[in-house]
């Protein structure tokens, strides 16, 4: 219980703004402005930054990050943003800097899993890999007994349901989910056990946010061969 209280207080001290709300608003704006401009079909998704292995092979590495902000349909966007909102507790517990590292790095690693293991012509998009990173963080906190046992049981039930959905629906990029969740678990365990150094997480968050901004600028201004 002492560790639980310390985590909440530590997060509240550093949470003077909400990274969660910023990314919800920015992701919705990307869909409404950028994807509407390029079009909501497959070509528009690719122009807006969706992950396509063949294009990454041609040097468009920025898609490993930009794909986090691209969504297939309005329903896809709303489901992901609701899930992101429902996991806002992660930022309150761990602080904005740790949240930013968890969200962005989990999303990038999840997309890397997809890139390495899916066929090169497949296109994938969405924030679910990053969201599963936050889910992995919650699961790690529960398994470390920082969160109550009832939370752990609920998370394991949700995980089981998602595994069934991922396996039964071929349109779901389960590799991004897996990569994101594993990243979230490992980062959270590292933070709790050994790396509670605010400067390290703030510097990492700054680097990842800068990288994200660069990736999105590449998305907007780099021509796509053959399109």
C-alpha positions as protocol buffer text, in pm:
chain_id: "A"
residue {
  index: 1
  type: UNK
  ca { x: 0 y: 0 z: 0 }
}
residue {
  index: 2
  type: UNK
  ca { x: 287 y: 240 z: 64 }
}
residue {
  index: 3
  type: UNK
  ca { x: 416 y: 194 z: -289 }
}
residue {
  index: 4
  type: UNK
  ca { x: 64 y: 246 z: -425 }
}
residue {
  index: 5
  type: UNK
  ca { x: 31 y: 577 z: -241 }
}
residue {
  index: 6
  type: UNK
  ca { x: 377 y: 693 z: -346 }
}
residue {
  index: 7
  type: UNK
  ca { x: 303 y: 621 z: -713 }
}
residue {
  index: 8
  type: UNK
  ca { x: -16 y: 828 z: -704 }
}
residue {
  index: 9
  type: UNK
  ca { x: 150 y: 1123 z: -531 }
}
residue {
  index: 10
  type: UNK
  ca { x: 454 y: 1106 z: -759 }
}
residue {
  index: 11
  type: UNK
  ca { x: 232 y: 1118 z: -1065 }
}
residue {
  index: 12
  type: UNK
  ca { x: 14 y: 1401 z: -936 }
}
residue {
  index: 13
  type: UNK
  ca { x: 313 y: 1622 z: -861 }
}
residue {
  index: 14
  type: UNK
  ca { x: 434 y: 1604 z: -1219 }
}
residue {
  index: 15
  type: UNK
  ca { x: 98 y: 1608 z: -1397 }
}
residue {
  index: 16
  type: UNK
  ca { x: 46 y: 1981 z: -1452 }
}
residue {
  index: 17
  type: UNK
  ca { x: -88 y: 1910 z: -1801 }
}
residue {
  index: 18
  type: UNK
  ca { x: -245 y: 1604 z: -1957 }
}
residue {
  index: 19
  type: UNK
  ca { x: -48 y: 1420 z: -2220 }
}
residue {
  index: 20
  type: UNK
  ca { x: -341 y: 1182 z: -2261 }
}
residue {
  index: 21
  type: UNK
  ca { x: -583 y: 1456 z: -2360 }
}
residue {
  index: 22
  type: UNK
  ca { x: -326 y: 1616 z: -2590 }
}
residue {
  index: 23
  type: UNK
  ca { x: -279 y: 1292 z: -2785 }
}
residue {
  index: 24
  type: UNK
  ca { x: -653 y: 1226 z: -2800 }
}
residue {
  index: 25
  type: UNK
  ca { x: -715 y: 1571 z: -2947 }
}
residue {
  index: 26
  type: UNK
  ca { x: -415 y: 1556 z: -3181 }
}
residue {
  index: 27
  type: UNK
  ca { x: -506 y: 1211 z: -3313 }
}
residue {
  index: 28
  type: UNK
  ca { x: -864 y: 1317 z: -3381 }
}
residue {
  index: 29
  type: UNK
  ca { x: -736 y: 1632 z: -3555 }
}
residue {
  index: 30
  type: UNK
  ca { x: -500 y: 1423 z: -3772 }
}
residue {
  index: 31
  type: UNK
  ca { x: -793 y: 1208 z: -3882 }
}
residue {
  index: 32
  type: UNK
  ca { x: -1026 y: 1501 z: -3947 }
}
residue {
  index: 33
  type: UNK
  ca { x: -773 y: 1728 z: -4119 }
}
residue {
  index: 34
  type: UNK
  ca { x: -488 y: 1525 z: -4270 }
}
residue {
  index: 35
  type: UNK
  ca { x: -680 y: 1210 z: -4359 }
}
residue {
  index: 36
  type: UNK
  ca { x: -973 y: 1409 z: -4490 }
}
residue {
  index: 37
  type: UNK
  ca { x: -735 y: 1609 z: -4710 }
}
residue {
  index: 38
  type: UNK
  ca { x: -560 y: 1300 z: -4850 }
}
residue {
  index: 39
  type: UNK
  ca { x: -878 y: 1089 z: -4855 }
}
residue {
  index: 40
  type: UNK
  ca { x: -1013 y: 814 z: -4631 }
}
residue {
  index: 41
  type: UNK
  ca { x: -945 y: 530 z: -4876 }
}
residue {
  index: 42
  type: UNK
  ca { x: -638 y: 308 z: -4879 }
}
residue {
  index: 43
  type: UNK
  ca { x: -433 y: 556 z: -5085 }
}
residue {
  index: 44
  type: UNK
  ca { x: -525 y: 839 z: -4849 }
}
residue {
  index: 45
  type: UNK
  ca { x: -428 y: 628 z: -4550 }
}
residue {
  index: 46
  type: UNK
  ca { x: -88 y: 556 z: -4703 }
}
residue {
  index: 47
  type: UNK
  ca { x: -34 y: 925 z: -4779 }
}
residue {
  index: 48
  type: UNK
  ca { x: -138 y: 1007 z: -4421 }
}
residue {
  index: 49
  type: UNK
  ca { x: 132 y: 781 z: -4276 }
}
residue {
  index: 50
  type: UNK
  ca { x: -2 y: 425 z: -4254 }
}
residue {
  index: 51
  type: UNK
  ca { x: 253 y: 149 z: -4209 }
}
residue {
  index: 52
  type: UNK
  ca { x: 342 y: -36 z: -4531 }
}
residue {
  index: 53
  type: UNK
  ca { x: 640 y: -270 z: -4513 }
}
residue {
  index: 54
  type: UNK
  ca { x: 750 y: -219 z: -4872 }
}
residue {
  index: 55
  type: UNK
  ca { x: 763 y: 157 z: -4823 }
}
residue {
  index: 56
  type: UNK
  ca { x: 965 y: 118 z: -4503 }
}
residue {
  index: 57
  type: UNK
  ca { x: 1205 y: -98 z: -4704 }
}
residue {
  index: 58
  type: UNK
  ca { x: 1242 y: 197 z: -4943 }
}
residue {
  index: 59
  type: UNK
  ca { x: 1355 y: 421 z: -4660 }
}
residue {
  index: 60
  type: UNK
  ca { x: 1025 y: 554 z: -4522 }
}
residue {
  index: 61
  type: UNK
  ca { x: 1118 y: 459 z: -4166 }
}
residue {
  index: 62
  type: UNK
  ca { x: 903 y: 739 z: -4025 }
}
residue {
  index: 63
  type: UNK
  ca { x: 594 y: 524 z: -4087 }
}
residue {
  index: 64
  type: UNK
  ca { x: 682 y: 317 z: -3779 }
}
residue {
  index: 65
  type: UNK
  ca { x: 573 y: 624 z: -3580 }
}
residue {
  index: 66
  type: UNK
  ca { x: 328 y: 810 z: -3805 }
}
residue {
  index: 67
  type: UNK
  ca { x: 101 y: 505 z: -3831 }
}
residue {
  index: 68
  type: UNK
  ca { x: 0 y: 564 z: -3467 }
}
residue {
  index: 69
  type: UNK
  ca { x: -206 y: 863 z: -3577 }
}
residue {
  index: 70
  type: UNK
  ca { x: -378 y: 706 z: -3881 }
}
residue {
  index: 71
  type: UNK
  ca { x: -712 y: 524 z: -3845 }
}
residue {
  index: 72
  type: UNK
  ca { x: -911 y: 318 z: -4092 }
}
residue {
  index: 73
  type: UNK
  ca { x: -1262 y: 438 z: -4005 }
}
residue {
  index: 74
  type: UNK
  ca { x: -1433 y: 681 z: -3770 }
}
residue {
  index: 75
  type: UNK
  ca { x: -1542 y: 388 z: -3553 }
}
residue {
  index: 76
  type: UNK
  ca { x: -1181 y: 264 z: -3538 }
}
residue {
  index: 77
  type: UNK
  ca { x: -1072 y: 609 z: -3423 }
}
residue {
  index: 78
  type: UNK
  ca { x: -1348 y: 643 z: -3162 }
}
residue {
  index: 79
  type: UNK
  ca { x: -1285 y: 298 z: -3013 }
}
residue {
  index: 80
  type: UNK
  ca { x: -912 y: 367 z: -2980 }
}
residue {
  index: 81
  type: UNK
  ca { x: -961 y: 714 z: -2835 }
}
residue {
  index: 82
  type: UNK
  ca { x: -1216 y: 584 z: -2583 }
}
residue {
  index: 83
  type: UNK
  ca { x: -966 y: 312 z: -2483 }
}
residue {
  index: 84
  type: UNK
  ca { x: -694 y: 576 z: -2448 }
}
residue {
  index: 85
  type: UNK
  ca { x: -919 y: 791 z: -2231 }
}
residue {
  index: 86
  type: UNK
  ca { x: -1009 y: 490 z: -2013 }
}
residue {
  index: 87
  type: UNK
  ca { x: -637 y: 433 z: -1942 }
}
residue {
  index: 88
  type: UNK
  ca { x: -574 y: 793 z: -1829 }
}
residue {
  index: 89
  type: UNK
  ca { x: -504 y: 650 z: -1483 }
}
residue {
  index: 90
  type: UNK
  ca { x: -160 y: 540 z: -1609 }
}
residue {
  index: 91
  type: UNK
  ca { x: -54 y: 903 z: -1651 }
}
residue {
  index: 92
  type: UNK
  ca { x: -195 y: 991 z: -1307 }
}
residue {
  index: 93
  type: UNK
  ca { x: 0 y: 707 z: -1147 }
}
residue {
  index: 94
  type: UNK
  ca { x: 333 y: 740 z: -1327 }
}
residue {
  index: 95
  type: UNK
  ca { x: 346 y: 1100 z: -1448 }
}
residue {
  index: 96
  type: UNK
  ca { x: 339 y: 1258 z: -1792 }
}
residue {
  index: 97
  type: UNK
  ca { x: 704 y: 1193 z: -1882 }
}
residue {
  index: 98
  type: UNK
  ca { x: 679 y: 820 z: -1815 }
}
residue {
  index: 99
  type: UNK
  ca { x: 341 y: 810 z: -1993 }
}
residue {
  index: 100
  type: UNK
  ca { x: 488 y: 970 z: -2305 }
}
residue {
  index: 101
  type: UNK
  ca { x: 772 y: 718 z: -2318 }
}
residue {
  index: 102
  type: UNK
  ca { x: 531 y: 429 z: -2261 }
}
residue {
  index: 103
  type: UNK
  ca { x: 284 y: 545 z: -2525 }
}
residue {
  index: 104
  type: UNK
  ca { x: 522 y: 640 z: -2804 }
}
residue {
  index: 105
  type: UNK
  ca { x: 782 y: 366 z: -2758 }
}
residue {
  index: 106
  type: UNK
  ca { x: 515 y: 95 z: -2721 }
}
residue {
  index: 107
  type: UNK
  ca { x: 350 y: 214 z: -3041 }
}
residue {
  index: 108
  type: UNK
  ca { x: 677 y: 222 z: -3234 }
}
residue {
  index: 109
  type: UNK
  ca { x: 787 y: -122 z: -3111 }
}
residue {
  index: 110
  type: UNK
  ca { x: 441 y: -262 z: -3188 }
}
residue {
  index: 111
  type: UNK
  ca { x: 467 y: -129 z: -3543 }
}
residue {
  index: 112
  type: UNK
  ca { x: 818 y: -271 z: -3566 }
}
residue {
  index: 113
  type: UNK
  ca { x: 676 y: -614 z: -3480 }
}
residue {
  index: 114
  type: UNK
  ca { x: 423 y: -572 z: -3761 }
}
residue {
  index: 115
  type: UNK
  ca { x: 688 y: -455 z: -4006 }
}
residue {
  index: 116
  type: UNK
  ca { x: 919 y: -747 z: -3934 }
}
residue {
  index: 117
  type: UNK
  ca { x: 659 y: -1024 z: -3928 }
}
residue {
  index: 118
  type: UNK
  ca { x: 375 y: -922 z: -4162 }
}
residue {
  index: 119
  type: UNK
  ca { x: 383 y: -940 z: -4546 }
}
residue {
  index: 120
  type: UNK
  ca { x: 544 y: -631 z: -4697 }
}
residue {
  index: 121
  type: UNK
  ca { x: 239 y: -528 z: -4899 }
}
residue {
  index: 122
  type: UNK
  ca { x: 4 y: -524 z: -4599 }
}
residue {
  index: 123
  type: UNK
  ca { x: -98 y: -183 z: -4464 }
}
residue {
  index: 124
  type: UNK
  ca { x: -170 y: -126 z: -4098 }
}
residue {
  index: 125
  type: UNK
  ca { x: -262 y: 178 z: -3892 }
}
residue {
  index: 126
  type: UNK
  ca { x: -395 y: 281 z: -3555 }
}
residue {
  index: 127
  type: UNK
  ca { x: -295 y: 367 z: -3201 }
}
residue {
  index: 128
  type: UNK
  ca { x: -377 y: 25 z: -3058 }
}
residue {
  index: 129
  type: UNK
  ca { x: -12 y: -83 z: -3020 }
}
residue {
  index: 130
  type: UNK
  ca { x: 55 y: 225 z: -2806 }
}
residue {
  index: 131
  type: UNK
  ca { x: -270 y: 173 z: -2614 }
}
residue {
  index: 132
  type: UNK
  ca { x: -173 y: -187 z: -2543 }
}
residue {
  index: 133
  type: UNK
  ca { x: 152 y: -49 z: -2405 }
}
residue {
  index: 134
  type: UNK
  ca { x: -51 y: 142 z: -2147 }
}
residue {
  index: 135
  type: UNK
  ca { x: -255 y: -170 z: -2082 }
}
residue {
  index: 136
  type: UNK
  ca { x: 73 y: -358 z: -2029 }
}
residue {
  index: 137
  type: UNK
  ca { x: 179 y: -88 z: -1782 }
}
residue {
  index: 138
  type: UNK
  ca { x: -141 y: -141 z: -1583 }
}
residue {
  index: 139
  type: UNK
  ca { x: -89 y: -516 z: -1593 }
}
residue {
  index: 140
  type: UNK
  ca { x: 270 y: -479 z: -1469 }
}
residue {
  index: 141
  type: UNK
  ca { x: 159 y: -254 z: -1182 }
}
residue {
  index: 142
  type: UNK
  ca { x: -105 y: -513 z: -1088 }
}
residue {
  index: 143
  type: UNK
  ca { x: 140 y: -805 z: -1105 }
}
residue {
  index: 144
  type: UNK
  ca { x: 387 y: -608 z: -891 }
}
residue {
  index: 145
  type: UNK
  ca { x: 101 y: -564 z: -639 }
}
residue {
  index: 146
  type: UNK
  ca { x: 107 y: -187 z: -667 }
}
residue {
  index: 147
  type: UNK
  ca { x: -254 y: -212 z: -781 }
}
residue {
  index: 148
  type: UNK
  ca { x: -508 y: -427 z: -590 }
}
residue {
  index: 149
  type: UNK
  ca { x: -554 y: -793 z: -678 }
}
residue {
  index: 150
  type: UNK
  ca { x: -904 y: -730 z: -812 }
}
residue {
  index: 151
  type: UNK
  ca { x: -755 y: -498 z: -1075 }
}
residue {
  index: 152
  type: UNK
  ca { x: -510 y: -769 z: -1176 }
}
residue {
  index: 153
  type: UNK
  ca { x: -793 y: -1019 z: -1221 }
}
residue {
  index: 154
  type: UNK
  ca { x: -996 y: -773 z: -1428 }
}
residue {
  index: 155
  type: UNK
  ca { x: -696 y: -696 z: -1649 }
}
residue {
  index: 156
  type: UNK
  ca { x: -625 y: -1065 z: -1706 }
}
residue {
  index: 157
  type: UNK
  ca { x: -989 y: -1116 z: -1806 }
}
residue {
  index: 158
  type: UNK
  ca { x: -972 y: -824 z: -2050 }
}
residue {
  index: 159
  type: UNK
  ca { x: -645 y: -964 z: -2188 }
}
residue {
  index: 160
  type: UNK
  ca { x: -804 y: -1304 z: -2243 }
}
residue {
  index: 161
  type: UNK
  ca { x: -1096 y: -1147 z: -2430 }
}
residue {
  index: 162
  type: UNK
  ca { x: -857 y: -947 z: -2649 }
}
residue {
  index: 163
  type: UNK
  ca { x: -651 y: -1256 z: -2729 }
}
residue {
  index: 164
  type: UNK
  ca { x: -966 y: -1430 z: -2853 }
}
residue {
  index: 165
  type: UNK
  ca { x: -1063 y: -1125 z: -3061 }
}
residue {
  index: 166
  type: UNK
  ca { x: -713 y: -1093 z: -3207 }
}
residue {
  index: 167
  type: UNK
  ca { x: -693 y: -1459 z: -3305 }
}
residue {
  index: 168
  type: UNK
  ca { x: -1045 y: -1475 z: -3450 }
}
residue {
  index: 169
  type: UNK
  ca { x: -1030 y: -1150 z: -3653 }
}
residue {
  index: 170
  type: UNK
  ca { x: -768 y: -1146 z: -3928 }
}
residue {
  index: 171
  type: UNK
  ca { x: -812 y: -769 z: -3978 }
}
residue {
  index: 172
  type: UNK
  ca { x: -670 y: -698 z: -3631 }
}
residue {
  index: 173
  type: UNK
  ca { x: -295 y: -639 z: -3617 }
}
residue {
  index: 174
  type: UNK
  ca { x: -227 y: -863 z: -3318 }
}
residue {
  index: 175
  type: UNK
  ca { x: 149 y: -829 z: -3361 }
}
residue {
  index: 176
  type: UNK
  ca { x: 128 y: -456 z: -3287 }
}
residue {
  index: 177
  type: UNK
  ca { x: -81 y: -537 z: -2979 }
}
residue {
  index: 178
  type: UNK
  ca { x: 173 y: -794 z: -2861 }
}
residue {
  index: 179
  type: UNK
  ca { x: 477 y: -575 z: -2921 }
}
residue {
  index: 180
  type: UNK
  ca { x: 314 y: -276 z: -2755 }
}
residue {
  index: 181
  type: UNK
  ca { x: 200 y: -469 z: -2450 }
}
residue {
  index: 182
  type: UNK
  ca { x: 540 y: -635 z: -2394 }
}
residue {
  index: 183
  type: UNK
  ca { x: 710 y: -297 z: -2423 }
}
residue {
  index: 184
  type: UNK
  ca { x: 470 y: -142 z: -2173 }
}
residue {
  index: 185
  type: UNK
  ca { x: 525 y: -426 z: -1925 }
}
residue {
  index: 186
  type: UNK
  ca { x: 905 y: -412 z: -1947 }
}
residue {
  index: 187
  type: UNK
  ca { x: 925 y: -32 z: -1927 }
}
residue {
  index: 188
  type: UNK
  ca { x: 697 y: -22 z: -1623 }
}
residue {
  index: 189
  type: UNK
  ca { x: 888 y: -294 z: -1441 }
}
residue {
  index: 190
  type: UNK
  ca { x: 1211 y: -110 z: -1517 }
}
residue {
  index: 191
  type: UNK
  ca { x: 1064 y: 215 z: -1386 }
}
residue {
  index: 192
  type: UNK
  ca { x: 932 y: 65 z: -1063 }
}
residue {
  index: 193
  type: UNK
  ca { x: 1234 y: -155 z: -986 }
}
residue {
  index: 194
  type: UNK
  ca { x: 1533 y: 55 z: -1083 }
}
residue {
  index: 195
  type: UNK
  ca { x: 1480 y: 362 z: -1300 }
}
residue {
  index: 196
  type: UNK
  ca { x: 1285 y: 617 z: -1095 }
}
residue {
  index: 197
  type: UNK
  ca { x: 1498 y: 902 z: -1226 }
}
residue {
  index: 198
  type: UNK
  ca { x: 1280 y: 1195 z: -1344 }
}
residue {
  index: 199
  type: UNK
  ca { x: 1555 y: 1349 z: -1559 }
}
residue {
  index: 200
  type: UNK
  ca { x: 1599 y: 1023 z: -1753 }
}
residue {
  index: 201
  type: UNK
  ca { x: 1228 y: 996 z: -1833 }
}
residue {
  index: 202
  type: UNK
  ca { x: 1192 y: 1364 z: -1919 }
}
residue {
  index: 203
  type: UNK
  ca { x: 1489 y: 1346 z: -2156 }
}
residue {
  index: 204
  type: UNK
  ca { x: 1354 y: 1027 z: -2313 }
}
residue {
  index: 205
  type: UNK
  ca { x: 1010 y: 1184 z: -2352 }
}
residue {
  index: 206
  type: UNK
  ca { x: 1163 y: 1491 z: -2518 }
}
residue {
  index: 207
  type: UNK
  ca { x: 1359 y: 1276 z: -2764 }
}
residue {
  index: 208
  type: UNK
  ca { x: 1055 y: 1065 z: -2852 }
}
residue {
  index: 209
  type: UNK
  ca { x: 827 y: 1368 z: -2892 }
}
residue {
  index: 210
  type: UNK
  ca { x: 1085 y: 1533 z: -3118 }
}
residue {
  index: 211
  type: UNK
  ca { x: 1117 y: 1214 z: -3322 }
}
residue {
  index: 212
  type: UNK
  ca { x: 738 y: 1195 z: -3351 }
}
residue {
  index: 213
  type: UNK
  ca { x: 718 y: 1554 z: -3477 }
}
residue {
  index: 214
  type: UNK
  ca { x: 988 y: 1482 z: -3737 }
}
residue {
  index: 215
  type: UNK
  ca { x: 808 y: 1167 z: -3851 }
}
residue {
  index: 216
  type: UNK
  ca { x: 480 y: 1355 z: -3897 }
}
residue {
  index: 217
  type: UNK
  ca { x: 655 y: 1630 z: -4093 }
}
residue {
  index: 218
  type: UNK
  ca { x: 807 y: 1366 z: -4322 }
}
residue {
  index: 219
  type: UNK
  ca { x: 459 y: 1223 z: -4368 }
}
residue {
  index: 220
  type: UNK
  ca { x: 320 y: 1557 z: -4478 }
}
residue {
  index: 221
  type: UNK
  ca { x: 596 y: 1657 z: -4718 }
}
residue {
  index: 222
  type: UNK
  ca { x: 770 y: 1343 z: -4850 }
}
residue {
  index: 223
  type: UNK
  ca { x: 647 y: 1222 z: -5192 }
}
residue {
  index: 224
  type: UNK
  ca { x: 542 y: 857 z: -5212 }
}
residue {
  index: 225
  type: UNK
  ca { x: 681 y: 661 z: -5511 }
}
residue {
  index: 226
  type: UNK
  ca { x: 409 y: 539 z: -5744 }
}
residue {
  index: 227
  type: UNK
  ca { x: 123 y: 732 z: -5578 }
}
